[in-house]
């Protein structure tokens, strides 16, 4: 049986089940204050821009 197609929110933020804080310290200059601009997308396994349109959905829709 095929796995179901994942669903993604419209915008990249921490409400997405694939989103997490980046492991890299100070990756976007935020240090530890959590005024961050980037998230780690677990689905793509890469850093993406927070509050931008969902990169995973954009790539899925483009293919």
N, C-alpha and C positions, 0 to 999 in steps of 0.2 A: 504494500500500500504506500502511495506517495505521501510525503509530509505535506501538511497544509501550508499554503502560502502565508508568510508572516504579514502581519499588519503593522503599519507605521503611523505615527501621528503626523499631522501636517507640518508642525514646527519641531525643531530639535530642542528639547529641554529635558529636565529630569523626570518628567511624567512618562517618558518613554521607557519601557522595560529594558531596552538595550543600552540606555545611557548610564554613564557613571562618571565620577570625577576622574580626571586624568591621573595616572600613576606618577607622572613626571612632576617634580616639585618646581613651582614657578614657571611652568611651561609658557604661560601667556602673561607673565609679569604680575600675577595676582598674589604670589606668595601664599600665605595661609589665610588670607581674609575672605576667600571664597567669592570675591567679585570677579569671577572667572569669565573668560570669553570662549573657552573650548571645553568640549566633553569628549570622553572616549566612547565611541560607538562599538558596542560589543558585537553587533551584527557584521559591521564592516571590518572590525578589528583595527580601527585607526582613529586618529583625532579628527573631530569635526567642529564646525563653528556652532556655538550655542545660539539659540533663537533664530537660526537661519532655517529656510525650508529643509525638510528632512532629506539628507543626502542619500540614504539608503533607498527611499521611495523614488527619488529623482533618478538614480541609476537603474532601478528596476523598471521604471516607466520608459526610460530611454532605450532599453534593450528590446 
